[in-house]
Amino acid sequence: MKTALVTGAAGFIGSHLAEGLLDRGYRVRGVDTFETGTRQALEPLVDREGFSFAEVDIRDTAGVAAVVDGVDYVFHQAAVASVPRSIEEPVKATDINCTGTATVLDAARNADVDTVVVASSSAVYGSSEELPKVESMAVQPESPYALSKHYTEQLAVQCSELYDIDTVALRYFNVFGPRQDPEGEYAAVIPKFIELMVNGERPVIYGDGEQSRDFVFVEDVVRANVLAAEGDATGVAVNVAAGERITINELVARLNDVLGTDIEPKYDDPRPGDVRHSVADLELAQEALGYQPEVKFREGLEQTAEWFEEN
């Protein structure tokens, strides 16, 4: 039985990843500080056989070394994962995302871990209008968050070149699914819109709504992580997405259909720095990982909406 460490296990993606690994027969160690993660996210995990949890800061050298010891794979999800927050708190975001990643990678190579999979982001591509986003494109990180994710993936790639350890960086596009936080200024668009529309309120679209995103369901992200850990790829950064463009206007229309509502959005001024269009090329993901998205957008929306209605 393989043992995996998931950093950021109390976060949205981290908790789904820990659950997916347990379902696949792994023993799973989770760590988090609840800086952005929640104890509620751990509720489906705490009573599962094979799961253990420790409150460890990823910058704590001794603490990280202790939880990494004896694991086969490390899935590094912990981060300040918000562009606006990184702009407000650049020192904190850089410290957690960069120093934390270096600490995790160093502990993993000292413990002879087989593979480390780190979470990166499509934010590294910046606002270039070139589509689709291909891994060979020049990166243009335009926020402390994006810059820290570029550092994260570059450090991981370099680690595979310098030491006897396999590493893969996954550039997540717009991940969505159950348990995603709809609250606060930094909330992702799908859970925020669902919460408003379930309560009969109008969602706010910044700009004309024709901006598009590549929304990928969290189950596909979990599968990409497992493929990256168990496969032969190393020293690469790879897109993880659905490979499909959905405009924000289309998103509202599809949510109305799924929720059985008829709610018109409100429009406000575009937000500075927002990328106009984003869609991933998945050729390298298929080639290096054997990854193809399996969950259709409609199916993912239905599962997400159902969870929010029940909770």
N, C-alpha and C positions, 0 to 999 in steps of 0.2 A: 504494500500500500504506500503510495507516494504521499509526502508531506509538503504542503505549500504554505508560505507566509503571504498574507494579503495586508499591505499597509493601506490605511484609509478604509478599514473594513466597516466602519460605521457610516460611510458615505453612500451616496446613491449607487454608483457603479461598483464600489468595493463590496457592499453588502450583497448585491446580486452575484458578483463574481465568487464570493465566499460560498454562497448558497449553491451556485452551479458546480463548483468544485466538490462540495460535499455530495451532491447528487451523482457525481461521477466516481465516487468512492475514495476521494482524497481525505486525508487528515488535514485540517485547516487551522492555522494559527492566525488570528486577526489582531491587528494593533490599530489604535486610534487615540487621539487626545480629546475628541469631541470639540475641537476648535470650530469645525464646520459640520462634522458628522453628528449623528443623534443616537441616543440609546434606543429609540424607537426602531431605527433601521436594523438593530441587532436582534430584535425580538424573534424573527423567524429562525435565528441561528443559535441562540444561547442554549437551547435544550437539545440540539442536534448532537448525536454521537459523533465524536471525532473533531468537534469544534472547541477551541480554547481561545480566550481573549486576554490581552494585557493592555493596560493604558500606558503606551510608550510613545514618547516624542521621537520622530525620525531623525532629529538632530542629536539625540542622546547616544553617544558612541557605545557605551557599555550596555545600555538597554537594548539597542538594536542588535548588538553582537549576541546577546543572550537569546533573543527570539529567533534570530537567523540560524543559530547553531542546530545542525541536524536536519535542515529542510532541503528538499530537492529543488524546489522552484520558489522564486520570489516574484510576486506580482505587486509592483510599486504603483499604487494609485493615490497615495496621500499627497495633497497639495493644496495651496490656496488657488482654487480653480475659478477665478473670476477676474475678468479684465478690469471692470470698474474698481473692484477692491484693490487690485494690484496697483492701480494708478493712485488711489488714496493712501495705500500703505506699501510703497515700493520696497522699503527695507525689509519689512516682515515677509512679504511675498517672496522676495529674492532669497532670504535666509531659509525659509521653510522649503521652497521648491528646489533651490540649488544646493545649499549645504545639506539638506535632508537627503537629496538624491545621492550626493557624493558619499554620505555616511552609509546609506543602504548598500550601495554598490561595493564599497570597501569591505563592509562586513560580509557581504555575499562571497567575494573572492577569497577572503581569509577563511571562510567556512567551507570552501570547496562546493558551493552551490552549483548545480548543473546549469540552470538558465535563469536570468532575470529579465522579466518583461516590464518595461516602464511605460506609463501613460504619457503620451505627448498630445498635441492638439493641432487641428487645422489652422489655428490662429497663427502658426509660424509662417503661413503663406502670405499673410498680410492682405492688403486691399487690391492686389494685382487683379486686373480684369481678365486675365488669361484663364480659360476654362478648357477642359476640366483641370483640377489641381493634380499635378503629377509629381511624384517624389523627386524627380530630377530637376524640377524648377528651382530657381534661386529663392531662398526664403527671405521674407521681409517682415520680421517681427516688429509690431508697432505699439507694443505695450510692455510693461515689466512682466506681465504674465506670459505673453508670447515669447519674450526673450528668455524667460526662465525655462520654458518648455523646449526651446531650441537648445539651450544648455543641457537640459535633462537628456535629450536624445543624443546629442553629440558626446556627452560624457559616457553614456551607455555604449555607443558605438566604439569609442576609444577604448573603453574597458575591455571589449572583446579582442581588440588588437594588442593590448598590452599584457593581458593576463589570460589564464586558461579558464575562461568562462564565456558562455554564450549569452548574448544580449539581443533583445529586439525592442524597438520603440514603436508604439502604435499611435498614429496620428488620428485621434478621434475627431469625427465631425459632430453633428448635432445629435447627441445621444438623448433618448427619451424612454420613458417607461414608468411602471408603477413605483411608488415610494419616492418619486422625485419631488423635491421641495417646491411648492408653489408660492411660498411666502417671500416677501422682502424684495428689495430693489434689484437684487442680482438673480432672481429666479429665472429659470429657463422658460421659453415662450409657451411650450405645450402645456405643462402643468398649470402655469399661471392662467392661460386662456381657459382650460378646462374648469378650474375652480370658479372663475368668474361666470362662465356660461352655465354651469350647473346651478348657480345661484341666480340666474336670470339677468346677470350684469353684462354690459357690453365690453369686450376686450379692446384695448388701445393698440392701434397699429401706428408705428412711427414711420412717416413717409407715405407713399402711395400704395403700399402692400404688394407691389410687384417684385420686391426683392425676394430672392429665393435661397433656400437652404437645403442641405443634404441631411435629412433626418434618418438616423439609424436606431433601430430598436435595441434595447439594452441586452437582450438575449443574444443577438448577433455579436455584440461587443464581447460578451463573456466567451462565446465560441472562438472568436478571433484570439483572445488571450490564451485559451487552452491550446489552440493550434500553434501559436507562437512558442509556447513552452515545450510542447511535446514534439515539435518538428525539428528540422535540421537548420533552419534559418539562423543566422547570427550576424551581428554588426550591421543591421539594416533598420531604417525607419520606414514604416509602411502605413498607408492610408487604411482606416477602418470606417466604412460608411455604407450607404445603400446604393450609391451611384446614381441617384435620381434627384432632380431638382423639384422642389415644391415651393410655390410662392406663399407668402403669408396670407394673401387673400384666399388662395386655395385651401390653406390650413383651416381658416375659419369656416369655409363652406363644408369641408369634410367633417369638422367637429359638429357643426349643426346637424349634419346627416347622422352621425354616430349617436349624438345625444338626443336627437328628436326635437331640437330647438330651431328657432328661426330668429336669430339675433344678429343684428347688423353691427359691425365693428365701428369704433370711433377712430378718427384719424388725427394724428398730431404731427408736429414738425419732425423731420428726420433727425436722428441722433448723430452727432458728429462721431466719425470713426467707424460707423457701422459698415460692414462689407456689403456691397450690393448683391452679388451672386456668389454662390459657393456650391460646387459639386466635385466629387472625387473621381479620379481615375482608379480603377481597382485591378488593373492588370498585374501590378507587382504583388498585390495581396493574394491574388489567385496563384501566381507563379511561386512566390516565396513561402506562403502559408497554406495554400489550398483553400483560401477563404472566398466564399461567395455569400452575400446576404440571403437569408432564408425567410425572414419574417416580412411579409408585405406591409406597407405603410398603414393601410386600412386595418389590418389585423392588429398591428401594434397599437394604433389609436383606440381600438375597441377594448383591448386588454387594459390599457392605461386608464381610459375613462371609467371602466367597470371598477377598477381599484379605487379611484377617487370617489365614485358614487357610494361605494361600500364603506369608505373610511372617512 
